[in-house]
């Protein structure tokens, strides 16, 4: 029921409509963050001459409590990035229980003893760096599921602490993946070294974009350049990212594990 209040204190009556408390949907921090980020993405697309809507947002939900993932789903999010198999499987079970239709992206380091669970449960794997891992994912992908979407992770900085193929090995790895029937080569992904300076950020992303377009000449089906996170996604968009991966910028700080 709506309540109409009339204020006769002034020269003309003022009508106000009050909605009952139960009819008001509170705006969450996640909704506010998503709205701000989408506006920034649209602004970057315009500023850097990108096609409107050419940059997709992958919310990274790893380490976040389930209630935040539920909030995101209710706000229309249907793609989630995860790095820990066991944690992700618990989220997937919750999604099935509540009939949420989601696409799950594995974005963390890949271990041989985890490939079966990843091949059976995820729609995307963005962190393939070795032929052996690609072969296991292919062999363990169930026949009843569509081919697994795969990105090759490239270690641009050469940091030992970071996963990823050496840039000089990327093309050969892409060729191996393209020949596997249960995998679908989609593109390249990177986590570059952190720079506070935007020009340094752009230089790193530009290197991957150049490699992406070079390899795409051999594999025109590649359509995904996954790069850019909460601290540097504007520089990534400037250099051609088609997918950015944002976690804390959407969900806030992750609780300590």
Secondary structure, DSSP 8 states (H G I E B T S, - for coil): -EEEEEE-SSSS-EEEEEE-GGG-----HHHHHHHHHHHHHHHHHHHTT--TT--EEEEE-TT--HHHHHHHHHTT--EEEES-HHHHHHHHHHHHHTT---EEEE-S---GGGHHHHHHH-SEEEEE--HHHHHHHHHHS-TTS--EEEEEEE-SS--TTS--B-GGGHHHHHHHHHT-TTEEEEEEEE-----SSHHHHHHHHHHHHHHHHHHHTT-TT--EEE---TTTHHHHHHTT-SEEEESHHHH-S----
